[in-house]
Amino acid sequence: MDATPSRSFLEGLFADAATASQAALQSTVGKLDKHYQGKLNKMEKDMSVIRTKQDHVAKDQEDMRASIGRLEASLLLAETSSRAAPPGSVARPAAAAAIEPKTADLSILRINTSPLVPFAELRARLDALCAAAQIDAADYEFSGPQTLGQRFSLAFRGEPGLAARRAKKVQQSLRNADGTWSRIQITSPSGDPIDAYIGPEP
């Protein structure tokens, strides 16, 4: 009896194997497609979340720029209004009752010297000091004896907080990096150097 498989049997066997292989391949492709499609969907979802966050950040930045613009406009208006007013006249509280102690005006600096000094020379030194501190000439007023004197004052214009900051800025400009203080030196009528002392109103 011949045990050799018939041709039809072998063809059927190969056909079944091909069908099984194709089914396995399709199953594998389907699984891979599902896997990567899931990853793509997740990536699209993550990108959507990122775009939403970027939109929120952009809106927050736009709102912040608008707020800063309004604040700068308000400060500019306050400075413009204060320059037209004499020192001590803008937003000053009403005169305190006689029973209340007098408080120092932080917008005024006092300048004292031992001997008499020329008004014009001292003013020139103080103008240079204020310019170095980036304070405009329209923002302060220098007063004292018009020829020779020992007691002078430098009053800053603006609402109380702004005027006080200007005064402090000028005074602090005399402070050195090592914590020491520079002195304003001028020349007396006799040619001798004189130190001028500057400080807040007592």
DOMI-149674 format. One line per 5 residues: number of its first residue (from 1); their letters; for each residue x, y, z of N, C-alpha, C, O. Coordinates in Angstrom, 3 decimals, decimal comma. Layout:
REM residues N
NUM) a) X Y Z X Y Z X Y Z X Y Z | ...
//
This chain:
REM residues 202
1) mdatp) 0,849 -1,196 0,000 0,000 0,000 0,000 0,880 1,239 0,000 1,810 1,322 0,802 | 0,608 2,231 -0,898 1,445 3,468 -1,034 1,081 4,452 0,062 -0,067 4,888 0,154 | 2,115 4,826 0,945 1,875 5,761 2,071 2,180 7,201 1,702 2,099 8,084 2,555 | 2,525 7,453 0,466 2,835 8,824 0,048 1,554 9,658 0,009 0,567 9,239 -0,594 | 1,557 10,866 0,661 0,345 11,697 0,665 0,000 12,119 -0,756 0,855 12,382 -1,602
6) srsfl) -1,262 12,164 -0,951 -1,710 12,558 -2,285 -1,490 14,041 -2,501 -1,341 14,812 -1,553 | -1,474 14,420 -3,751 -1,275 15,845 -4,102 -2,394 16,708 -3,547 -2,141 17,811 -3,061 | -3,601 16,234 -3,610 -4,736 17,020 -3,111 -4,646 17,223 -1,606 -5,031 18,267 -1,080 | -4,128 16,200 -0,921 -3,972 16,325 0,534 -2,954 17,406 0,885 -3,169 18,250 1,756 | -1,815 17,338 0,151 -0,770 18,334 0,406 -1,243 19,744 0,071 -0,965 20,693 0,805
11) eglfa) -1,955 19,872 -1,039 -2,463 21,202 -1,406 -3,423 21,722 -0,340 -3,400 22,896 0,029 | -4,279 20,795 0,147 -5,212 21,217 1,212 -4,479 21,601 2,472 -4,856 22,549 3,161 | -3,396 20,839 2,778 -2,620 21,147 3,983 -1,962 22,521 3,872 -1,986 23,315 4,813 | -1,359 22,794 2,673 -0,710 24,096 2,466 -1,729 25,231 2,476 -1,450 26,325 2,965 | -2,907 24,960 1,934 -3,950 25,989 1,906 -4,403 26,327 3,316 -4,610 27,491 3,659
16) daata) -4,554 25,267 4,140 -4,956 25,515 5,537 -3,885 26,298 6,282 -4,186 27,194 7,070 | -2,599 25,937 6,015 -1,492 26,644 6,674 -1,447 28,103 6,234 -1,226 28,999 7,048 | -1,659 28,335 4,931 -1,637 29,720 4,425 -2,768 30,531 5,026 -2,610 31,697 5,386 | -3,938 29,862 5,125 -5,098 30,560 5,702 -4,836 30,916 7,168 -5,139 32,024 7,610 | -4,272 29,969 7,912 -3,968 30,218 9,332 -2,929 31,310 9,481 -3,023 32,162 10,364
21) sqaal) -1,910 31,273 8,581 -0,855 32,290 8,652 -1,416 33,673 8,349 -1,075 34,661 8,999 | -2,298 33,715 7,330 -2,896 35,014 6,964 -3,784 35,536 8,098 -3,798 36,731 8,396 | -4,531 34,605 8,729 -5,399 35,006 9,846 -4,557 35,536 11,008 -4,910 36,536 11,633 | -3,427 34,850 11,296 -2,548 35,288 12,384 -1,949 36,654 12,078 -1,840 37,514 12,952 | -1,553 36,838 10,786 -0,977 38,106 10,373 -1,994 39,236 10,503 -1,675 40,321 10,989
26) qstvg) -3,226 38,964 10,059 -4,275 39,978 10,153 -4,577 40,321 11,621 -4,817 41,474 11,978 | -4,555 39,269 12,453 -4,795 39,510 13,878 -3,700 40,383 14,479 -3,964 41,310 15,244 | -2,451 40,055 14,106 -1,312 40,853 14,625 -1,382 42,294 14,132 -1,171 43,230 14,903 | -1,681 42,470 12,833 -1,800 43,820 12,269 -2,928 44,582 12,956 -2,801 45,767 13,262 | -4,039 43,874 13,194 -5,161 44,521 13,863 -4,799 44,992 15,255 -5,163 46,091 15,673
31) kldkh) -4,062 44,124 15,980 -3,641 44,510 17,334 -2,686 45,697 17,304 -2,797 46,623 18,106 | -1,735 45,651 16,352 -0,798 46,767 16,238 -1,526 48,062 15,876 -1,231 49,125 16,423 | -2,474 47,958 14,956 -3,230 49,134 14,549 -4,003 49,718 15,728 -4,032 50,933 15,926 | -4,623 48,840 16,503 -5,376 49,289 17,673 -4,453 49,939 18,700 -4,792 50,952 19,313 | -3,258 49,321 18,874 -2,295 49,849 19,848 -1,831 51,268 19,468 -1,858 52,192 20,281
36) yqgkl) -1,409 51,401 18,208 -0,894 52,708 17,787 -2,005 53,748 17,623 -1,776 54,942 17,816 | -3,206 53,288 17,267 -4,317 54,221 17,179 -4,648 54,791 18,563 -4,990 55,964 18,712 | -4,533 53,919 19,565 -4,743 54,383 20,941 -3,699 55,415 21,348 -4,006 56,415 21,997 | -2,435 55,143 20,944 -1,374 56,100 21,258 -1,591 57,433 20,541 -1,388 58,498 21,123 | -2,003 57,365 19,282 -2,270 58,589 18,518 -3,401 59,390 19,153 -3,330 60,614 19,266
41) nkmek) -4,454 58,667 19,570 -5,578 59,352 20,221 -5,129 60,046 21,504 -5,549 61,165 21,796 | -4,260 59,360 22,274 -3,755 59,960 23,511 -2,898 61,187 23,228 -2,990 62,199 23,923 | -2,053 61,080 22,184 -1,206 62,218 21,811 -2,064 63,410 21,386 -1,767 64,549 21,747 | -3,132 63,147 20,617 -4,001 64,237 20,191 -4,696 64,876 21,398 -4,861 66,095 21,460 | -5,097 64,037 22,351 -5,729 64,558 23,553 -4,752 65,408 24,364 -5,105 66,481 24,852
46) dmsvi) -3,500 64,908 24,502 -2,473 65,672 25,236 -2,189 66,995 24,537 -2,043 68,027 25,193 | -2,108 66,971 23,203 -1,852 68,206 22,462 -2,999 69,195 22,642 -2,776 70,403 22,717 | -4,219 68,686 22,711 -5,370 69,556 22,930 -5,289 70,227 24,298 -5,585 71,413 24,439 | -4,880 69,447 25,307 -4,730 70,002 26,660 -3,636 71,070 26,671 -3,803 72,124 27,285 | -2,513 70,799 25,991 -1,407 71,762 25,936 -1,845 73,045 25,240 -1,528 74,142 25,700
51) rtkqd) -2,582 72,908 24,118 -3,054 74,107 23,414 -4,001 74,934 24,282 -3,973 76,164 24,256 | -4,840 74,236 25,053 -5,756 74,945 25,959 -4,976 75,717 27,024 -5,297 76,865 27,329 | -3,944 75,072 27,588 -3,117 75,743 28,597 -2,377 76,933 27,995 -2,263 77,981 28,630 | -1,871 76,772 26,767 -1,173 77,880 26,102 -2,111 79,062 25,880 -1,718 80,218 26,040 | -3,364 78,760 25,507 -4,344 79,830 25,319 -4,610 80,563 26,628 -4,738 81,787 26,647
56) hvakd) -4,694 79,804 27,730 -4,924 80,436 29,035 -3,741 81,316 29,436 -3,917 82,426 29,939 | -2,515 80,792 29,201 -1,312 81,577 29,536 -1,260 82,856 28,709 -0,952 83,925 29,235 | -1,560 82,750 27,415 -1,549 83,932 26,548 -2,567 84,962 27,019 -2,290 86,161 27,007 | -3,756 84,492 27,437 -4,778 85,418 27,917 -4,348 86,078 29,227 -4,563 87,273 29,428 | -3,727 85,277 30,130 -3,241 85,834 31,392 -2,175 86,900 31,142 -2,163 87,944 31,795
61) qedmr) -1,278 86,625 30,186 -0,229 87,595 29,861 -0,827 88,876 29,281 -0,380 89,980 29,589 | -1,843 88,708 28,440 -2,504 89,877 27,856 -3,196 90,702 28,938 -3,135 91,931 28,921 | -3,857 90,022 29,884 -4,516 90,726 30,987 -3,480 91,437 31,856 -3,720 92,551 32,322 | -2,318 90,792 32,076 -1,276 91,409 32,897 -0,719 92,659 32,219 -0,500 93,680 32,869 | -0,488 92,568 30,883 0,014 93,738 30,164 -0,982 94,883 30,223 -0,595 96,046 30,342
66) asigr) -2,258 94,556 30,141 -3,280 95,602 30,226 -3,281 96,241 31,606 -3,419 97,459 31,722 | -3,128 95,432 32,661 -3,097 95,961 34,030 -1,881 96,852 34,242 -1,975 97,914 34,857 | -0,722 96,402 33,717 0,499 97,203 33,843 0,340 98,525 33,097 0,778 99,572 33,575 | -0,288 98,470 31,925 -0,509 99,698 31,158 -1,386 100,683 31,922 -1,113 101,883 31,940 | -2,453 100,165 32,561 -3,326 101,050 33,347 -2,583 101,627 34,542 -2,758 102,798 34,878
71) leasl) -1,745 100,802 35,191 -0,990 101,281 36,353 0,008 102,355 35,941 0,138 103,373 36,621 | 0,721 102,136 34,821 1,687 103,138 34,356 0,985 104,436 33,987 1,502 105,522 34,251 | -0,194 104,329 33,377 -0,949 105,536 33,021 -1,367 106,297 34,275 -1,322 107,527 34,297 | -1,774 105,572 35,323 -2,175 106,215 36,579 -0,995 106,907 37,243 -1,123 108,023 37,747 | 0,179 106,225 37,241 1,368 106,831 37,841 1,798 108,078 37,070 2,179 109,085 37,668
76) llaet) 1,735 108,005 35,736 2,102 109,155 34,922 1,171 110,328 35,200 1,621 111,471 35,293 | -0,131 110,051 35,334 -1,089 111,107 35,639 -0,813 111,714 37,004 -0,905 112,929 37,177 | -0,469 110,855 37,992 -0,177 111,357 39,339 1,066 112,233 39,335 1,091 113,279 39,984 | 2,107 111,808 38,602 3,334 112,603 38,548 3,097 113,919 37,830 3,589 114,962 38,263 | 2,345 113,880 36,734 2,064 115,099 35,978 1,287 116,098 36,823 1,552 117,300 36,782
81) ssraa) 0,329 115,592 37,586 -0,488 116,473 38,429 0,330 117,047 39,567 0,163 118,209 39,939 | 1,233 116,217 40,130 1,983 116,666 41,298 3,030 117,714 40,959 3,383 118,532 41,808 | 3,537 117,700 39,714 4,592 118,652 39,353 4,082 120,088 39,327 4,847 121,028 39,542 | 2,819 120,251 39,070 2,261 121,599 38,983 1,977 122,190 40,352 1,707 123,385 40,468 | 2,035 121,374 41,381 1,690 121,860 42,719 2,947 122,180 43,503 3,956 121,494 43,332
86) ppgsv) 2,929 123,205 44,366 4,087 123,523 45,205 4,333 122,425 46,219 3,416 121,672 46,547 | 5,553 122,318 46,720 5,874 121,271 47,683 4,950 121,317 48,890 4,634 122,390 49,405 | 4,525 120,154 49,330 3,715 120,089 50,533 2,259 120,392 50,337 1,502 120,401 51,307 | 1,814 120,654 49,058 0,428 121,068 48,873 -0,461 119,974 48,328 -1,684 120,111 48,359 | 0,128 118,868 47,818 -0,678 117,846 47,181 -0,999 116,743 48,172 -0,102 116,145 48,767
91) arpaa) -2,259 116,485 48,339 -2,750 115,398 49,179 -2,193 115,451 50,591 -1,991 114,407 51,211 | -1,937 116,654 51,117 -1,474 116,778 52,487 -2,659 116,699 53,433 -3,716 117,245 53,118 | -2,529 116,044 54,575 -3,625 116,003 55,528 -3,873 117,384 56,116 -2,994 118,246 56,102 | -5,059 117,581 56,622 -5,407 118,860 57,250 -4,508 119,099 58,446 -3,982 118,159 59,041 | -4,338 120,363 58,792 -3,466 120,716 59,918 -3,921 119,989 61,174 -5,109 119,965 61,494
96) aaaie) -2,985 119,410 61,868 -3,311 118,658 63,075 -3,740 119,602 64,175 -3,348 120,768 64,203 | -4,529 119,097 65,060 -4,970 119,909 66,204 -3,772 120,229 67,072 -2,759 119,530 67,041 | -3,898 121,292 67,844 -2,775 121,765 68,656 -2,319 120,713 69,650 -1,159 120,711 70,064 | -3,211 119,825 70,035 -2,836 118,830 71,036 -2,047 117,678 70,419 -1,439 116,890 71,143 | -2,050 117,572 69,082 -1,332 116,479 68,444 0,121 116,873 68,188 0,380 118,006 67,782
101) pktad) 1,069 115,971 68,413 2,474 116,309 68,169 2,747 116,486 66,682 2,121 115,840 65,841 | 3,678 117,361 66,373 4,047 117,610 64,983 4,889 116,449 64,462 5,829 116,002 65,120 | 4,544 115,974 63,288 5,307 114,884 62,675 6,236 115,446 61,600 5,919 116,438 60,943 | 7,376 114,799 61,434 8,358 115,270 60,450 7,812 115,075 59,037 7,138 114,085 58,756 | 8,107 116,020 58,159 7,716 115,933 56,752 8,839 115,223 56,005 9,914 115,786 55,798
106) lsilr) 8,579 113,981 55,604 9,618 113,162 54,968 9,952 113,604 53,555 10,887 113,087 52,946 | 9,190 114,563 53,029 9,466 115,044 51,677 10,452 116,211 51,677 10,758 116,762 50,620 | 10,953 116,592 52,856 11,862 117,745 52,975 13,205 117,292 53,545 13,258 116,579 54,546 | 14,282 117,715 52,895 15,635 117,502 53,412 16,184 118,839 53,897 15,986 119,875 53,262 | 16,869 118,797 55,022 17,505 119,999 55,572 19,004 119,955 55,280 19,648 118,913 55,402
111) intsp) 19,546 121,121 54,889 20,981 121,229 54,611 21,564 122,265 55,563 21,123 123,414 55,593 | 22,561 121,846 56,339 23,168 122,734 57,346 24,677 122,815 57,142 25,326 121,850 56,739 | 25,211 123,991 57,432 26,658 124,199 57,410 27,046 124,978 58,656 26,218 125,665 59,255 | 28,319 124,867 59,041 28,774 125,624 60,214 28,995 127,093 59,861 28,348 127,961 60,446 | 29,899 127,397 58,914 30,036 128,803 58,512 29,000 129,165 57,448 28,268 128,301 56,964
116) lvpfa) 28,948 130,418 57,100 28,047 130,880 56,043 28,557 130,398 54,686 29,762 130,373 54,432 | 27,613 130,013 53,815 27,985 129,539 52,480 27,135 130,260 51,440 26,022 130,690 51,745 | 27,647 130,400 50,207 26,884 131,068 49,155 25,689 130,218 48,694 25,830 129,022 48,438 | 24,542 130,840 48,596 23,309 130,169 48,159 23,477 129,552 46,768 23,117 128,395 46,551 | 24,029 130,334 45,824 24,132 129,897 44,427 25,016 128,661 44,289 24,676 127,735 43,552
121) elrar) 26,158 128,639 44,999 27,067 127,501 44,873 26,460 126,242 45,485 26,579 125,152 44,925 | 25,805 126,400 46,643 25,169 125,251 47,269 24,042 124,716 46,391 23,860 123,505 46,264 | 23,294 125,626 45,792 22,206 125,183 44,917 22,746 124,401 43,718 22,165 123,392 43,317 | 23,851 124,868 43,154 24,443 124,169 42,008 24,846 122,749 42,395 24,658 121,813 41,619 | 25,407 122,588 43,613 25,795 121,257 44,069 24,566 120,361 44,267 24,590 119,181 43,917
126) ldalc) 23,506 120,923 44,823 22,289 120,135 45,067 21,570 119,807 43,759 20,985 118,732 43,628 | 21,611 120,719 42,797 21,026 120,420 41,476 21,739 119,233 40,840 21,105 118,352 40,260 | 23,064 119,219 40,956 23,841 118,111 40,397 23,535 116,804 41,129 23,459 115,741 40,514 | 23,361 116,896 42,451 23,039 115,710 43,244 21,684 115,134 42,839 21,545 113,921 42,683 | 20,689 115,999 42,670 19,347 115,539 42,270 19,363 114,968 40,855 18,696 113,971 40,577
131) aaaqi) 20,118 115,595 39,968 20,209 115,097 38,595 20,835 113,708 38,577 20,400 112,842 37,818 | 21,857 113,489 39,412 22,504 112,177 39,481 21,545 111,115 40,018 21,653 109,939 39,671 | 20,603 111,540 40,870 19,597 110,630 41,423 18,383 110,518 40,512 17,398 109,870 40,867 | 18,446 111,150 39,333 17,379 111,101 38,316 16,086 111,746 38,823 14,989 111,246 38,573 | 16,237 112,859 39,535 15,095 113,656 39,985 15,083 114,940 39,159 16,062 115,686 39,166
136) daady) 13,992 115,205 38,453 13,892 116,386 37,604 13,853 117,659 38,442 13,378 117,652 39,578 | 14,357 118,751 37,871 14,363 120,029 38,573 12,946 120,495 38,896 12,737 121,221 39,868 | 11,965 120,077 38,077 10,578 120,472 38,324 9,978 119,752 39,529 8,885 120,098 39,977 | 10,687 118,753 40,055 10,131 117,941 41,138 10,642 118,346 42,526 10,363 117,652 43,504 | 11,377 119,445 42,628 11,831 119,886 43,955 12,022 121,410 43,971 12,050 122,061 42,926
141) efsgp) 12,151 121,950 45,170 12,359 123,390 45,341 13,420 123,609 46,410 13,321 123,065 47,510 | 14,423 124,399 46,091 15,503 124,714 47,026 15,243 126,092 47,616 14,947 127,035 46,882 | 15,350 126,215 48,925 15,082 127,510 49,566 16,076 127,753 50,689 16,669 126,823 51,237 | 16,244 129,043 51,020 17,166 129,462 52,070 17,585 130,898 51,829 17,099 131,532 50,893 | 18,478 131,424 52,657 18,975 132,791 52,448 19,561 132,945 51,049 20,348 132,107 50,608
146) qtlgq) 19,183 134,004 50,358 19,522 134,143 48,942 20,969 134,542 48,670 21,415 134,471 47,525 | 21,702 134,953 49,680 23,116 135,307 49,479 24,010 134,342 50,264 24,582 133,416 49,690 | 24,127 134,558 51,562 24,902 133,667 52,422 24,012 133,131 53,535 23,140 133,839 54,040 | 24,236 131,881 53,913 23,421 131,314 54,978 23,994 130,016 55,502 25,005 129,519 55,006 | 23,328 129,467 56,524 23,750 128,212 57,136 22,639 127,156 57,139 22,907 125,966 57,303
151) rfsla) 21,393 127,600 56,956 20,255 126,684 57,021 19,479 126,760 55,704 19,011 127,827 55,307 | 19,351 125,616 55,036 18,637 125,559 53,759 17,717 124,336 53,760 17,834 123,452 54,609 | 16,814 124,307 52,802 15,915 123,155 52,703 15,698 122,784 51,238 15,757 123,622 50,338 | 15,445 121,488 51,040 15,175 120,943 49,722 13,851 120,179 49,822 13,800 119,081 50,377 | 12,781 120,772 49,279 11,446 120,184 49,398 11,048 119,555 48,068 11,212 120,166 47,012
156) frgep) 10,524 118,333 48,124 10,185 117,593 46,914 8,685 117,625 46,661 7,874 117,508 47,579 | 8,342 117,786 45,392 6,943 117,849 45,007 6,371 116,439 44,792 7,103 115,478 44,551 | 5,023 116,353 44,888 4,333 115,093 44,640 3,429 114,731 45,789 3,453 115,374 46,839 | 2,626 113,692 45,591 1,806 113,224 46,699 2,753 112,719 47,791 3,899 112,380 47,495 | 2,295 112,660 49,055 3,224 112,411 50,170 4,162 111,230 49,986 5,363 111,346 50,234
161) glaar) 3,621 110,082 49,550 4,483 108,905 49,388 5,535 109,103 48,316 6,696 108,740 48,505 | 5,132 109,683 47,179 6,057 109,904 46,066 7,119 110,934 46,439 8,301 110,732 46,161 | 6,706 112,038 47,069 7,657 113,082 47,465 8,662 112,548 48,475 9,848 112,868 48,400 | 8,194 111,734 49,423 9,096 111,156 50,426 10,098 110,209 49,784 11,262 110,174 50,182 | 9,653 109,436 48,785 10,579 108,524 48,096 11,642 109,297 47,331 12,797 108,877 47,267
166) rakkv) 11,251 110,429 46,751 12,236 111,250 46,045 13,289 111,787 47,007 14,483 111,770 46,706 | 12,836 112,267 48,173 13,772 112,794 49,162 14,734 111,699 49,624 15,940 111,925 49,732 | 14,191 110,519 49,894 15,029 109,417 50,356 16,023 108,996 49,276 17,170 108,664 49,577 | 15,582 109,010 48,029 16,455 108,605 46,928 17,655 109,538 46,812 18,780 109,093 46,581 | 17,406 110,838 46,973 18,504 111,811 46,906 19,459 111,603 48,069 20,675 111,588 47,876
171) qqslr) 18,922 111,442 49,284 19,784 111,250 50,449 20,599 109,955 50,322 21,793 109,940 50,623 | 19,948 108,863 49,871 20,641 107,578 49,749 21,703 107,594 48,660 22,614 106,766 48,676 | 21,601 108,530 47,708 22,609 108,593 46,645 23,980 108,992 47,197 24,997 108,820 46,525 | 24,004 109,526 48,422 25,277 109,907 49,051 25,934 108,735 49,776 27,060 108,849 50,260 | 25,222 107,606 49,849 25,764 106,449 50,563 26,666 105,633 49,643 26,279 105,293 48,525
176) nadgt) 27,863 105,323 50,117 28,827 104,560 49,331 28,586 103,056 49,488 27,834 102,625 50,362 | 29,231 102,273 48,634 29,050 100,822 48,646 29,500 100,206 49,965 28,954 99,186 50,386 | 30,495 100,812 50,627 31,001 100,255 51,887 30,213 100,719 53,100 30,586 100,411 54,232 | 29,120 101,460 52,878 28,271 101,910 53,984 28,613 103,293 54,505 27,878 103,843 55,325 | 29,721 103,863 54,041 30,063 105,226 54,467 29,251 106,239 53,656 28,618 105,904 52,654
181) wsriq) 29,293 107,480 54,123 28,511 108,531 53,471 29,434 109,589 52,871 30,413 110,007 53,489 | 29,103 110,005 51,671 29,847 111,103 51,039 29,296 112,425 51,569 28,131 112,516 51,956 | 30,143 113,433 51,578 29,717 114,762 52,026 29,692 115,726 50,851 30,459 115,593 49,898 | 28,806 116,684 50,940 28,755 117,737 49,934 29,729 118,823 50,369 29,570 119,410 51,439 | 30,737 119,091 49,543 31,730 120,109 49,884 31,584 121,312 48,967 31,474 121,179 47,748
186) itsps) 31,585 122,470 49,569 31,565 123,715 48,803 32,669 124,619 49,334 33,305 124,314 50,343 | 32,884 125,714 48,656 33,956 126,637 49,029 33,371 127,885 49,675 32,435 128,492 49,154 | 33,940 128,255 50,819 33,468 129,454 51,520 33,943 130,699 50,784 34,826 130,602 49,931 | 33,384 131,862 51,089 33,846 133,110 50,455 35,338 133,352 50,628 35,965 134,022 49,808 | 35,916 132,793 51,720 37,359 132,970 51,947 38,195 131,923 51,231 39,424 131,972 51,281
191) gdpid) 37,535 130,967 50,559 38,258 129,953 49,808 38,474 128,658 50,541 39,122 127,754 50,013 | 37,943 128,538 51,762 38,124 127,304 52,536 37,040 126,278 52,180 35,907 126,659 51,887 | 37,379 124,970 52,202 36,362 123,935 51,941 35,394 123,808 53,110 35,809 123,858 54,268 | 34,143 123,648 52,822 33,107 123,540 53,851 32,247 122,309 53,563 31,825 122,083 52,429 | 31,995 121,522 54,603 31,119 120,374 54,470 29,665 120,800 54,734 29,368 121,484 55,714
196) ayigp) 28,789 120,384 53,847 27,354 120,633 54,034 26,712 119,319 54,444 26,926 118,294 53,797 | 25,934 119,342 55,503 25,286 118,134 56,038 23,820 118,130 55,594 23,101 119,115 55,758 | 23,397 116,990 55,027 22,040 116,891 54,501 21,317 115,719 55,188 21,876 114,633 55,343 | 20,091 115,962 55,584 19,331 114,914 56,264 17,865 115,253 56,300 17,482 116,364 55,933 | 17,019 114,312 56,738 15,580 114,550 56,783 15,210 115,581 57,827 15,995 115,893 58,723
201) ep) 13,995 116,106 57,696 13,508 117,104 58,643 13,387 116,452 60,030 12,819 115,366 60,148 | 13,904 117,089 61,061 13,828 116,484 62,419 12,409 116,510 62,964 12,167 116,049 64,079
//
